[in-house]
Amino acid sequence: NLAHAGTAARALAAVARELGLDDLLEVVEADALAHADELAAEADDGGGDGEIDLLWVDFGDGDSLDRFFEKYWPLVNARGGLIVVHSTLTNAAARAWLARMKARARAGDDAHQIEPPGRWATSETPKPR
């Protein structure tokens, strides 16, 4: 809902506008978990395609990431869509979530495969579908 004081979402929208990419970006100001239910209902009613190509997660409540993924994962494009989680190095709850995802991936759970941030990346962790 953009309530996080340090959110970069507004800056992201401005940069996308400067690059002429704003027509490819939708910044949603809503409760993230409730919005997933709305998107799923739209897809079920034929009002939406139900496919998110890139979902950037930037919220402070890392403890909600498991529920977030349960709700959004079915909405991510199965042909290469990404969920990118911000602050997986700097937020303790997000780090704990990332450790759980790594353990699931090591156990062979393909649905929880993650791509670690690059050596020089900021604290973003992309999760390919």
C-alpha positions as CSV (number, residue, x, y, z in Angstrom):
1,N,0.0,0.0,0.0
2,L,3.1,2.2,-0.3
3,A,2.9,2.9,3.4
4,H,6.5,1.8,3.9
5,A,8.4,5.1,4.5
6,G,11.4,3.9,2.5
7,T,9.6,2.5,-0.5
8,A,11.2,3.0,-3.8
9,A,8.0,2.4,-5.8
10,R,7.3,6.0,-6.5
11,A,10.9,6.6,-7.7
12,L,10.6,3.5,-9.9
13,A,7.5,4.8,-11.5
14,A,9.3,8.1,-12.2
15,V,12.3,6.4,-13.8
16,A,10.0,4.2,-15.9
17,R,8.3,7.4,-17.1
18,E,11.6,9.0,-18.0
19,L,12.6,5.9,-20.0
20,G,9.3,5.7,-21.8
21,L,8.4,2.4,-20.2
22,D,5.6,3.6,-18.0
23,D,3.0,1.9,-20.2
24,L,4.6,-1.4,-19.2
25,L,4.5,-0.7,-15.5
26,E,1.5,-0.7,-13.1
27,V,2.2,0.6,-9.6
28,V,-0.6,-0.7,-7.4
29,E,-1.3,1.1,-4.1
30,A,-3.3,-1.5,-2.2
31,D,-3.0,-4.1,0.5
32,A,-0.8,-6.7,-1.2
33,L,-2.7,-9.8,0.1
34,A,-6.1,-8.4,-0.6
35,H,-5.1,-7.3,-4.1
36,A,-4.0,-10.9,-4.9
37,D,-7.5,-12.0,-4.2
38,E,-8.9,-9.3,-6.4
39,L,-6.6,-10.3,-9.3
40,A,-7.5,-14.0,-8.9
41,A,-11.2,-13.1,-9.0
42,E,-10.7,-11.0,-12.2
43,A,-8.9,-13.8,-13.9
44,D,-11.6,-16.3,-12.9
45,D,-14.3,-13.9,-14.3
46,G,-12.4,-13.5,-17.6
47,G,-11.7,-9.9,-16.7
48,G,-7.9,-10.3,-16.5
49,D,-5.3,-12.5,-18.0
50,G,-4.1,-13.8,-14.7
51,E,-0.5,-13.5,-15.8
52,I,2.0,-11.2,-14.1
53,D,5.3,-10.9,-15.9
54,L,7.3,-9.1,-13.2
55,L,6.2,-8.6,-9.6
56,W,8.5,-6.5,-7.5
57,V,7.9,-7.0,-3.7
58,D,9.0,-4.1,-1.5
59,F,7.3,-4.3,1.9
60,G,8.6,-4.4,5.4
61,D,6.7,-7.3,6.7
62,G,8.9,-10.2,5.6
63,D,6.9,-12.5,7.8
64,S,4.1,-12.2,5.3
65,L,6.2,-13.4,2.3
66,D,5.0,-17.0,2.6
67,R,1.3,-16.0,2.4
68,F,2.2,-13.5,-0.3
69,F,3.8,-16.2,-2.5
70,E,0.9,-18.6,-1.9
71,K,-1.5,-16.0,-3.2
72,Y,0.5,-14.6,-6.1
73,W,2.4,-17.6,-7.4
74,P,-0.6,-18.9,-9.5
75,L,-0.9,-15.4,-11.0
76,V,2.7,-15.2,-12.3
77,N,3.3,-16.0,-15.9
78,A,4.4,-19.7,-16.1
79,R,6.5,-18.9,-19.2
80,G,9.2,-17.0,-17.4
81,G,7.5,-14.6,-15.1
82,L,9.5,-13.3,-12.1
83,I,8.9,-12.2,-8.6
84,V,11.7,-10.0,-7.3
85,V,11.9,-9.6,-3.5
86,H,13.6,-6.5,-2.2
87,S,15.6,-6.3,1.0
88,T,16.5,-10.0,1.2
89,L,19.9,-9.1,2.6
90,T,18.9,-6.1,4.8
91,N,15.6,-7.2,6.3
92,A,15.8,-10.0,9.0
93,A,12.4,-11.4,8.3
94,A,13.1,-11.4,4.5
95,R,16.4,-13.1,5.1
96,A,14.7,-15.8,7.1
97,W,12.2,-16.3,4.3
98,L,15.0,-16.6,1.8
99,A,16.7,-19.2,3.9
100,R,13.4,-21.2,3.9
101,M,13.2,-20.9,0.1
102,K,16.8,-22.0,-0.4
103,A,16.2,-25.1,1.8
104,R,13.1,-26.0,-0.2
105,A,15.1,-25.6,-3.5
106,R,17.9,-27.8,-2.1
107,A,15.3,-30.4,-1.2
108,G,14.2,-30.5,-4.9
109,D,11.1,-28.4,-4.7
110,D,11.2,-26.7,-8.1
111,A,8.3,-24.3,-7.1
112,H,10.7,-22.7,-4.6
113,Q,13.7,-22.3,-6.8
114,I,15.4,-18.9,-6.4
115,E,18.2,-17.1,-8.1
116,P,20.6,-15.5,-5.7
117,P,21.5,-11.9,-6.1
118,G,24.7,-11.3,-8.2
119,R,27.9,-10.4,-6.5
120,W,27.4,-6.7,-7.0
121,A,23.7,-6.6,-6.8
122,T,21.7,-4.8,-4.2
123,S,19.5,-6.8,-1.9
124,E,17.1,-8.1,-4.5
125,T,16.3,-11.8,-5.0
126,P,14.6,-12.8,-8.2
127,K,12.4,-15.9,-8.1
128,P,11.8,-17.3,-11.6
129,R,8.6,-19.1,-12.4
